[in-house]
């Protein structure tokens, strides 16, 4: 069952967002599929803006569910077709949100299932662990991995993230793989 999600607002600082009782956030490198995943979770094509150009999400985007829980789409880290000065502000924006936001239950760290964790993904995971920010890994684009190589890719990705395969959620926004399980997990986290 798709999550009932409505776009609320965007902001450059977490302090400009409305207070919420509980929320989950999505973070990952540019072009990992954060917006596509949010659209798949809601079963809506245009809820979150999707682009083939890395770096389109440049603000903290807040989406609300009917019972009051929220989902937050954070700007991607890494390569983006924007000036370096602009990209530099994203780090402070993301870190401020992740460290200071009241009601943040869990951060979903999206890692490209086709290519595995990048150096920037590992840096993000290390930072979250060192900062005691609760998080879990969601491997996106798993449909792009050939079925004959999927078991090896899953094992390598889990090893790269220093986790067991079963500790990672495997999804495909385009094929719907794993979306229902992720929807249920989010609903359980955001239950008032």
Steps between C-alpha positions, in 0.01 A plus 500: 500500500662831396578750772267801497757777466451870427772756429505771767799729464868547417762684704870577508520452878333238717393779735273633223305173483177454696524284812387141454435219749731253324676467168739300287755648261651380174864580426739378231730610227364707213311287247456196730122517462368671815220685322408196290478291815272752673278501190489118501412493871206733431416344161509849348716597205552869572489532879877546532683661208702243303778591260781328311723791598671441836440766763141605426397462865660811650279558804362299788164377368234398750209267422221421748294186556133518612576402861764770532828318441729649238754392241792726420695501173847647556735635230736241356866499580774464242491603137237752399480750215492803727770746608741368766399787730138380491600137558705606803188640669326163465739330744416746778129474409503119515716472813293761685182312417638155592649614831236743623159405359253408774291192423745345252446125544721355230715597204477283191841510331449419133783315329497414130447123485657482155834660587519445877613745766721783380765676705245771579244240614758350737582848633131563565460165678810564712371848591153369592654226716739743672212745560266229633234581241267200453510380140450208268618428146264481204664364185326656199491401132534130582313425176801622303715218637482187283334216689810279457711763678245613760615271785863609455401869473293475820785332686756757378273795577428374851872442563581851373244643744628275782159337539332163454297456180180469705563843661458672163169574329515424127270703275423603147283807456439421132406132548340528845737249658510537879274807497220340702742388773651848518152657517412275792826578678438875464142471622619306808763766575259790461208356695388762756 
